[in-house]
């Protein structure tokens, strides 16, 4: 059996159909040391129970996914979104405190798409900046780092108006790096001709909050949200991006986050094992300068 890299973390989205107990059990049983949790399974059992379950598992907590979705104009919906983001900040802080040593209080933010009837993508991005400005004091008080995640441009209209790492960094630049950083996700940014320079910039600015990996493979399914693959099964060259992240000084866990109906249909233990094996083959060699 392939050795499990100590830096690999299973993002709970990769085992979507497993409840929290099963996700924790299967991750720990496979020898993986860290897990990134999603809000919905945590809320199903309640935050206090989830924190106790995480503590009992012995796993590190790598990120909390996800919050954000605040591109709408001022009004009740925007207020409700801001309030829910404050709840997510508290969740991330509580879970990080419950995780094993090395846990990171990181909350991943997905900006949200264009409001209904709008074509103003620039205005929507500015509302993202404004929302983070409201949330930054809460995050700082809780010791949580907000991680702005750029998504591939095909999601700009409905999920995320922040499409490049450079755009995410431009928004984050207004805030303390300890409070507002970025998510570096290979699936979303591999295509960008400026990606290495953007990762290097993120490193210089101390803003890499989390590094997430999975692969891109065509043809895409009808639901493009479910188009992620195990590392090594697609076209992404993990070497340059991973080396740039490592050389930036990033030393935290690295999550594998996969949305794929065929993978989700497998047994939870199988998914975790195959995820760890694919990470060891496609990503781990680039974490070691001697082997790389």
DAJOSUL-V604621 format. One record per backbone hydrogen bond with DSSP energy under -0.5 kcal/mol. NH is the residue of the N-H (numbers start at 0). CO is the residue of the C=O. Records with the same first field share a line. If there is no record, write none. Layout:
NH=CO  CO
This chain:
7=4
8=253
9=33
10=8  255
11=35
13=10
14=11
15=12
17=14
22=18
23=19
24=20
25=21
26=22
27=23
28=24
29=25
30=27
31=26
32=7
33=7
34=59
35=9
36=62
38=64
41=37
42=38
43=39
44=40  41
45=41
49=45
50=46
51=47
52=48
53=49
54=50
55=51
56=52
57=53  54
58=53
59=32
61=34  59
63=105
64=36
66=107
68=109
69=110
78=74
79=75
80=76
81=77
82=78
83=79
84=80
85=81
86=82
87=83
88=84
89=85
90=86
91=87
92=88
93=89
94=90
95=91
96=92
97=93
98=94
99=58
102=99
103=60
105=103
106=144
107=63  105
108=146
109=66
110=108
111=158
112=157
113=156
117=114
120=118
123=119
124=120
125=121
126=122
127=123
128=124
129=125
130=126
131=127
132=128
133=129
134=130
135=131
136=132
138=134
139=135
140=136
141=137
142=138  139
143=138
144=104
145=143  178
146=106
147=145  180
148=108
149=147  182
150=161
154=151
155=152
158=154
159=154
160=111
162=160
167=163
168=164
169=165
170=166
171=167
172=168
173=170
174=171
178=175
179=175
180=145
181=206
182=147
183=181  209
184=182
185=183  211
187=184
188=184
189=185
191=188
194=191
197=193
198=194
199=195
200=196
201=197
202=198
203=199
204=200
205=202
206=201
208=181  206
209=181
210=252
211=183
212=254
214=228
216=226
223=221
225=222
226=223
227=258
228=214
232=229
234=215
237=235
240=236
241=237
242=238
243=239
244=240
245=241
246=242
247=243
248=245
249=244
253=6
254=210  252
255=8
256=212  254
257=255
259=257
263=259
264=260
265=262
270=266
271=267
272=268
273=269
274=270
275=271
276=272
277=273
278=274
279=275
280=276
281=277
282=278
283=278
285=282
286=283
287=283
288=286
291=287
